[in-house]
């Protein structure tokens, strides 16, 4: 069973369904060692909105070279609700 890792985000992100500020980001695309990773280290991560309970997934819009990852912002990730 793959364990989750936690994701640190240095910007505010809002739920696209209700506008609530999101927190407690997780990923399954890390090493699975229950460590905290910077969001730039993973291609996708997610959070559950505490207000409307939607799961919001962030997926990298375009492939990025390893040396360019430090330039990424949260705007480089597509944000979508996967469960209402």
Residue pairs with C-beta under 8 A, 6 or more apart in sequence:
2 28
2 32
3 32
3 33
3 34
4 26
4 27
4 28
4 30
4 32
4 34
5 26
5 27
5 28
5 30
5 31
5 32
5 33
5 34
5 35
5 36
5 37
5 42
6 24
6 25
6 26
6 27
6 34
6 35
6 36
6 37
7 25
7 26
7 27
7 30
7 36
7 37
7 38
7 39
7 42
7 45
8 25
8 36
8 37
8 38
8 39
9 25
9 39
9 74
10 38
10 39
11 73
11 74
12 21
13 21
13 22
13 47
13 56
13 58
13 74
13 79
14 20
14 21
14 22
15 21
15 22
15 49
15 51
15 52
15 54
15 56
15 81
16 56
16 79
16 80
16 81
17 49
17 52
17 54
17 56
17 81
17 84
18 49
18 51
18 52
18 54
20 49
20 50
20 51
20 52
22 47
22 49
22 56
23 47
23 50
24 47
24 48
25 39
25 45
25 46
25 47
25 58
26 45
26 46
26 47
27 37
27 42
27 44
27 45
27 46
29 42
29 43
29 44
29 45
30 37
30 41
30 42
39 45
39 58
39 72
39 74
39 77
40 69
40 70
40 72
41 69
43 59
43 60
44 57
44 58
44 59
44 60
44 77
45 57
45 58
46 55
46 56
46 57
46 58
46 82
47 55
47 56
48 54
48 55
48 56
49 55
49 56
52 84
53 83
54 81
54 82
54 83
54 84
55 81
55 82
55 83
56 79
56 80
56 81
56 82
57 79
57 80
57 81
57 82
58 74
58 77
58 78
58 79
59 77
59 78
59 80
60 72
60 76
60 77
60 78
61 76
61 77
61 78
62 76
64 72
64 76
